[in-house]
Amino acid sequence: MDSISTAIVLGIVEGLTEFLPISSSGHLVIASDLMGFSGPKAATFEVVIQVGAILAVLTLYRKRFLGLLHPGSAPSAFSGVRGIVMLLLTSLPAASLGLLLHGFIKSLFTPATVVAALVCGALLMLVVERLLASKQQHMPVQSLDQLSLRQALGIGCFQCLALWPGFSRSASTLMGGMILGVRREVAAEYSFIAAVPIIIGAAGYDLWKSLSLFSSADVPFFLAGSVCAFVSAIVAMRAFISILGRNTLKPFAIYRLLLAVP
């Protein structure tokens, strides 16, 4: 494996970008390309360190996740069995498509395809904000507990766009939520929570498929990247929710377009 410093840099990049609508995979592909870190091991590392970012979600939203373990919760709330079903509905479309197209998706992790996804995602963000920015205070869903099963499935369908490296899982679920009537900040929080099953599944599957490439000597490299992803993800999520309370997604769309400029 490469040096620990490479793992630290990529871990920070992963944590800061995983939950922002700017594409963590896109940033990792670009950063890895600049650092000369490539190949099958690099591709798996970029997926597995997402687990560090997911642990940050479990830490910040631990009450929500503990609420999923209470079968006697209110039948209309995002908790108990209903909350688990919602997460399953959100995860199912992308998980199914990801398993079906796993090899093809891995082949898309190139700078050219990432740049194209960054641009397409940015343009869609600008369109969504233009159409819905003035309606945020009147969206039907103003809290996670008002989210319906149909909306959870719809957000899962939008999440399939994230299978295109560079598009951003956060952007696809956030925009999907807004289109389906979910307030921007609530859509962002659900995006964080819905990332847990899909990323754990993807990371576990990818690691299992690539296990023969690694040895015990690679453990410190993975740990360094995951710890840095955990810490930086907590900072990024807190800042993102605060920003969305005062701003639209337009600055993130503009950033994506600037990042895509050669």
C-alpha positions as CSV (number, residue, x, y, z in Angstrom):
1,M,0.0,0.0,0.0
2,D,1.0,3.6,-0.3
3,S,2.1,5.8,2.6
4,I,-0.1,6.6,5.6
5,S,-0.1,10.3,4.5
6,T,-2.0,9.3,1.3
7,A,-4.6,7.5,3.5
8,I,-4.9,10.6,5.7
9,V,-5.4,13.0,2.8
10,L,-7.9,10.8,1.1
11,G,-9.7,10.2,4.4
12,I,-10.1,13.9,5.0
13,V,-11.3,14.4,1.4
14,E,-13.9,11.6,1.8
15,G,-15.2,12.9,5.1
16,L,-15.5,16.5,4.0
17,T,-17.3,15.6,0.7
18,E,-19.4,12.4,1.4
19,F,-22.4,14.3,2.7
20,L,-22.1,17.4,0.7
21,P,-23.7,17.5,-2.8
22,I,-20.4,17.8,-4.5
23,S,-19.5,14.1,-5.0
24,S,-17.1,12.3,-2.6
25,S,-16.2,9.7,-5.3
26,G,-15.5,12.5,-7.8
27,H,-13.1,14.2,-5.4
28,L,-11.5,10.9,-4.4
29,V,-10.9,10.0,-8.1
30,I,-9.4,13.5,-8.8
31,A,-7.3,13.5,-5.6
32,S,-6.1,9.9,-6.2
33,D,-5.2,10.8,-9.8
34,L,-3.1,13.8,-8.6
35,M,-1.4,11.6,-6.0
36,G,-0.7,8.8,-8.4
37,F,-2.8,6.4,-6.3
38,S,-4.6,4.1,-8.6
39,G,-5.5,0.5,-9.4
40,P,-7.9,-2.1,-7.9
41,K,-6.6,-1.6,-4.3
42,A,-7.1,2.2,-4.6
43,A,-10.7,1.7,-5.9
44,T,-11.6,-0.6,-3.0
45,F,-9.9,1.7,-0.4
46,E,-12.0,4.7,-1.7
47,V,-15.2,2.7,-1.0
48,V,-14.2,1.2,2.3
49,I,-13.1,4.4,4.0
50,Q,-16.7,5.6,3.5
51,V,-17.5,3.4,6.6
52,G,-15.6,6.0,8.7
53,A,-18.0,8.7,7.4
54,I,-20.9,6.4,8.1
55,L,-19.8,6.0,11.7
56,A,-20.0,9.8,11.9
57,V,-23.7,9.6,11.0
58,L,-24.3,6.9,13.6
59,T,-22.7,9.2,16.2
60,L,-24.6,12.4,15.3
61,Y,-27.9,10.7,14.7
62,R,-27.7,8.0,17.4
63,K,-31.1,8.9,18.8
64,R,-32.7,8.4,15.4
65,F,-31.0,5.0,15.0
66,L,-31.9,3.9,18.5
67,G,-35.5,4.9,17.7
68,L,-35.5,2.3,15.0
69,L,-35.1,-0.4,17.6
70,H,-38.3,0.5,19.4
71,P,-41.2,-1.5,17.9
72,G,-43.8,0.4,19.9
73,S,-43.0,3.7,18.3
74,A,-45.7,6.0,16.8
75,P,-47.0,4.3,13.6
76,S,-46.6,7.5,11.6
77,A,-43.1,8.5,12.8
78,F,-39.6,7.8,11.4
79,S,-38.9,5.1,14.0
80,G,-39.5,1.5,14.9
81,V,-40.5,-0.9,12.1
82,R,-41.8,1.9,9.9
83,G,-38.4,3.7,10.0
84,I,-36.6,0.4,9.1
85,V,-39.0,-0.2,6.2
86,M,-38.4,3.4,4.9
87,L,-34.7,2.9,4.9
88,L,-35.1,-0.5,3.1
89,L,-37.3,1.2,0.5
90,T,-34.8,3.9,0.0
91,S,-31.9,1.5,-0.3
92,L,-33.5,-1.1,-2.5
93,P,-33.3,0.6,-6.0
94,A,-29.7,1.6,-5.9
95,A,-28.6,-1.6,-4.1
96,S,-30.3,-3.8,-6.7
97,L,-29.0,-1.7,-9.7
98,G,-25.5,-1.5,-8.1
99,L,-25.3,-5.3,-7.8
100,L,-26.5,-5.8,-11.3
101,L,-24.0,-3.3,-12.8
102,H,-21.1,-3.6,-10.3
103,G,-18.4,-4.2,-12.9
104,F,-19.7,-1.5,-15.3
105,I,-19.9,1.0,-12.4
106,K,-16.3,0.3,-11.4
107,S,-15.2,1.0,-15.0
108,L,-16.7,4.5,-14.7
109,F,-14.3,5.7,-12.0
110,T,-12.2,7.8,-14.4
111,P,-11.6,11.6,-14.4
112,A,-13.5,12.1,-17.7
113,T,-16.7,10.4,-16.5
114,V,-16.5,12.1,-13.1
115,V,-16.2,15.6,-14.7
116,A,-19.3,14.8,-16.9
117,A,-21.3,13.8,-13.8
118,L,-20.2,16.9,-11.9
119,V,-21.5,19.1,-14.6
120,C,-24.8,17.3,-15.1
121,G,-25.4,17.2,-11.4
122,A,-24.7,20.9,-11.0
123,L,-27.0,21.9,-13.8
124,L,-29.8,19.8,-12.3
125,M,-29.2,21.4,-8.9
126,L,-29.6,24.8,-10.4
127,V,-32.9,23.8,-12.1
128,V,-34.3,22.3,-8.9
129,E,-33.4,25.3,-6.9
130,R,-34.9,27.7,-9.5
131,L,-38.2,25.8,-9.4
132,L,-38.4,25.1,-5.6
133,A,-36.3,27.6,-3.7
134,S,-39.3,29.9,-2.9
135,K,-41.5,26.9,-1.8
136,Q,-39.3,25.6,1.0
137,Q,-41.3,27.0,3.9
138,H,-44.5,25.4,2.4
139,M,-43.2,22.0,1.6
140,P,-45.5,19.2,2.8
141,V,-42.7,17.5,4.7
142,Q,-41.1,19.8,7.3
143,S,-39.7,17.0,9.6
144,L,-38.4,13.4,9.2
145,D,-41.5,12.1,11.0
146,Q,-43.7,13.5,8.1
147,L,-41.9,11.5,5.4
148,S,-44.1,8.9,3.7
149,L,-43.2,5.4,2.5
150,R,-43.9,6.5,-1.1
151,Q,-41.5,9.4,-0.7
152,A,-38.8,7.1,0.8
153,L,-39.1,4.9,-2.2
154,G,-39.0,7.8,-4.6
155,I,-35.8,9.2,-2.9
156,G,-34.3,5.7,-3.4
157,C,-35.1,5.9,-7.1
158,F,-33.3,9.2,-7.3
159,Q,-30.4,7.7,-5.4
160,C,-29.7,5.5,-8.4
161,L,-28.2,8.6,-10.1
162,A,-25.3,8.3,-7.6
163,L,-24.2,5.1,-9.2
164,W,-22.7,7.4,-11.8
165,P,-19.4,8.3,-10.1
166,G,-19.2,12.1,-9.7
167,F,-22.9,12.7,-9.6
168,S,-23.1,12.5,-5.7
169,R,-25.3,10.4,-3.6
170,S,-26.0,13.3,-1.4
171,A,-27.0,15.5,-4.3
172,S,-29.3,12.8,-5.9
173,T,-31.2,12.1,-2.6
174,L,-31.3,15.7,-1.6
175,M,-32.7,16.9,-4.9
176,G,-35.0,13.9,-5.0
177,G,-36.4,14.8,-1.6
178,M,-37.0,18.4,-2.6
179,I,-38.8,17.3,-5.9
180,L,-41.0,15.0,-3.8
181,G,-42.0,17.8,-1.4
182,V,-39.4,17.5,1.4
183,R,-37.9,20.7,2.9
184,R,-34.2,21.1,2.0
185,E,-32.8,20.7,5.5
186,V,-35.0,17.6,6.2
187,A,-34.0,16.1,2.8
188,A,-30.3,16.6,3.8
189,E,-30.8,14.9,7.2
190,Y,-32.6,11.9,5.6
191,S,-29.8,11.8,3.0
192,F,-27.3,11.4,5.8
193,I,-29.3,8.6,7.5
194,A,-30.2,6.8,4.3
195,A,-26.5,6.6,3.4
196,V,-25.8,4.1,6.2
197,P,-27.3,0.9,4.8
198,I,-26.4,1.6,1.2
199,I,-22.7,2.5,1.9
200,I,-22.2,-0.3,4.4
201,G,-23.6,-2.7,1.9
202,A,-21.4,-1.4,-0.9
203,A,-18.3,-1.2,1.2
204,G,-18.8,-4.8,2.5
205,Y,-19.5,-6.2,-0.9
206,D,-16.5,-4.4,-2.5
207,L,-14.1,-5.5,0.3
208,W,-15.4,-9.1,0.1
209,K,-14.8,-9.2,-3.7
210,S,-11.3,-7.7,-3.3
211,L,-10.2,-9.4,-0.1
212,S,-7.5,-11.4,-1.9
213,L,-5.7,-8.1,-2.8
214,F,-5.0,-7.2,0.8
215,S,-2.9,-8.4,3.7
216,S,-2.7,-7.6,7.4
217,A,0.0,-5.0,6.5
218,D,-2.7,-2.9,4.9
219,V,-4.8,-2.5,8.1
220,P,-3.0,0.6,9.3
221,F,-3.6,2.3,5.9
222,F,-7.4,1.6,6.1
223,L,-7.6,2.6,9.7
224,A,-5.9,5.9,9.1
225,G,-8.2,6.8,6.2
226,S,-11.3,5.7,8.1
227,V,-10.5,7.7,11.2
228,C,-9.8,10.8,9.2
229,A,-13.0,10.3,7.3
230,F,-14.9,10.0,10.6
231,V,-13.6,13.2,12.1
232,S,-13.9,15.3,9.0
233,A,-17.4,14.0,8.2
234,I,-18.7,15.2,11.6
235,V,-17.4,18.7,10.9
236,A,-18.9,18.7,7.4
237,M,-22.4,17.5,8.4
238,R,-22.8,20.0,11.1
239,A,-21.6,22.8,8.9
240,F,-23.8,21.7,6.0
241,I,-27.1,21.7,7.9
242,S,-26.2,25.1,9.3
243,I,-25.5,26.4,5.8
244,L,-28.7,25.0,4.3
245,G,-30.7,26.9,7.0
246,R,-29.5,30.2,5.4
247,N,-28.7,29.3,1.7
248,T,-29.7,27.3,-1.3
249,L,-27.8,24.6,-3.2
250,K,-26.6,27.1,-5.8
251,P,-23.1,27.7,-4.2
252,F,-22.5,23.9,-4.3
253,A,-23.6,23.7,-8.0
254,I,-21.2,26.6,-8.9
255,Y,-18.4,24.8,-7.0
256,R,-19.1,21.6,-9.0
257,L,-18.9,23.5,-12.3
258,L,-15.6,25.2,-11.3
259,L,-14.2,21.8,-10.2
260,A,-15.1,20.4,-13.6
261,V,-13.1,23.1,-15.5
262,P,-9.9,21.4,-16.8
